[in-house]
Amino acid sequence: MYIGRLGDGTNQNDGIYVLLKEVIDNSIDEYIMGFGSRIDIEVKDNRVKVRDFGRGIPLGKVVDCVSQINTGAKYNDDVFQFSVGMNGVGTKAVNALSSYFRVVSVRDGQCAEAVFEKGKLVSQKQGTLKQKTHNGTYFEFVPDTDVFGKYDYNMEFVERRIWNYAYLNSGLTLYLNGTAYKSDNGLLDLLAKEIDTECLYPIGSYSSDHLKFAFTHSNAYGENYFSFVNGQYTADGGTHLSAFKEGFVKGINDFYGTSYKSEDIREGITAAVLVKVKDPVFESQTKNKLGNTDIRQWIMGETQSGLDDWLHHNPEAAKKIQEKIQANEKLRTELSAVKKEAKEAARKISIRIPKLKDCRYHVQDGPKGEESMIFITEGNSASGTMTHSRNADYQAIFSLRGKPENMYGKKQSEIYKNDELYQLMMALGIEQDVGNLKYSKIVIATDADNDGFHIRNLVMTFFLGYFEELVTSGRVYILETPLFRVRNKKENVYCYSEEERDKAQSRLGASCETTRFKGLGEISPGEFKDFIAPETIHLTPVEISQLKMVPKLLGFYMGKNTPERRSFIEKHLLGNADIDA
């Protein structure tokens, strides 16, 4: 309920990162209130340590604040008007889910400490410090393996979170394992790090007490947004992001005295938005989407006026924006003729999409569609196995003929000339807007061999080239299926790595039989059912550390630099002894 999911650390939304966030959020709240401009963080061997230099928890309340629900100052709006923490729940959740949890508060030479194990208090003490030190609070915890299983902190995910804290709190310095993270220009620094020099004009920005935003356009397809509420990253957006988009469109049309379409204005945009809301209402406890409706009008109005003011002060950029919009208009007009032909051809084939075996519920159906997913598979063999294994209520299947066309560097109109990719786009429901995506998850399910990996890259090139937002919003996953089955007369063990295979062989003994799965079609429907069931499915999220890396990666792996790529392959090619056949 409070951390959203468990996980093993391979997904940036796994619970162990939420625990880290909840502790740091308390320190951020102190900084927002004007206390402490430094936070020290250490993450080593899955042990987390956080030290802030705020006021410190009141010494007599240390135990209550980390173990008793409905305690803490965040229920007092005058003290924490724009808190990002869990309103008195955050550190309690961390405590309850940690095998070891220690909190120390320092106030004016006095100190209080409490130590817990699995949520139970094992020791506490209070007294006078022998050496003077700064006020503040220290947390140390180890997530409980009995709850999370085997896990590891991915430091790339941790670093990204720390950067977000720095971008949203100019003047604050965070130290992660001794390295300083600080931003002087806030959201401008965020966009500068995320996008390359391909932006068409210098990054624009606006800042007030309750709303900050930064934006620019590039020649990339789609839209990309980084949205925050009170310092909380809202991966799924919400009313604040919708209001910003509407305000941006109104601001553009008012400035130019036109009625450009919203898709022409926002195509190619990358923007970051931060709002401060006194009583935020999130659609889940983990705060990925804001639900407040009362903030819509003022965000729209302030976005519109802030953009108008920036455009008046930056005439060269304003000219570039209008040229970009007009280019988008022209492209959309050219596309409309191609779309018409493609739709006519599709209508002749069938009203249905022949390669799609749809599910009953979609994202638009509310709670019933929250678990909806579509598997993109290769060939009839794999799709046949999955068809007999899936849950038709929420699992759809789209079958590729084989290797789709490499779409790197091609115009968007080429999608409509490619029957297979056009049908995939229509199956997903994203032709008009990525926001119309029918499924909560897009799962690429290919064989664990060279051809399968190549198909995976081709599908990813398609998404990153034209629908990048699907990836940046965390909708795309890779299905991990077992590589081996180790069994004896009493037990079957499915292994996802060579390490797991070796352990299973050792445990089951010399007489066990080992099977290497190379294709999804080799796995029987009865077995495969367990590999895509919600309780046992292994999904690896496709994530981007920085948007600016996408063009370089696609250019290297999917472009026309054959000699350079061949040299790379030869240098890193495994010898026969290293290849598990």
Buried (B, 14 or more C-beta within 10 A) or exposed (E): EBBBEBBBBBBBBBBBBBBBBBBBBBBBBBBBBEBBBBBBBBBEEBBBBBBBBBBBBEBEBBBBBBBEEEBBBBEEEEEBBBBBBBEBBBBBBBBBBBBBBBBBBBBEEBBBBBBBBBBEBEEEEEEEEEEEEEBBBBBBBBBBEEBBEEBEBBEEBBBBBBBBBBBBBBEBBBBBBEEEBBBEBBBBBBBBEBBBEEBBBEBBBBBEEBBBBBBBBBEBBBBBBBBBBBBBBBBBBBBBBBBBBBBBBBBBBBBBEEEBBBBBBBBBBBBBBBBBBEEBBBBEBBBBBBEBEEBBEBBBBBBBBBBBEBBEEBEEBBEBBBEBBEBBBEBBEEBEEBBEEBBEEBEEEEEEBEBBBBBBBBBEEEEEBEBBBBBBBBBEBBBBBBBEBBBEEBBBBBBBEEEBBBBBEBBBBBBBBBBBBBBBBBBBBBBEBBBEBBBBBBBBBBBBEEBBEBBBBBBBBBBBBBBBBBBBBBBBBBBBBBBBBBBBEEEBBBBBEEEBBEBBBEEBEEEBEBBBBEBBBBBEEEBBBBBBEEEEBBBEBBBBEEBBEBBEBBBEBBBEEEEEBEEEEEEEEEEEEEEEE
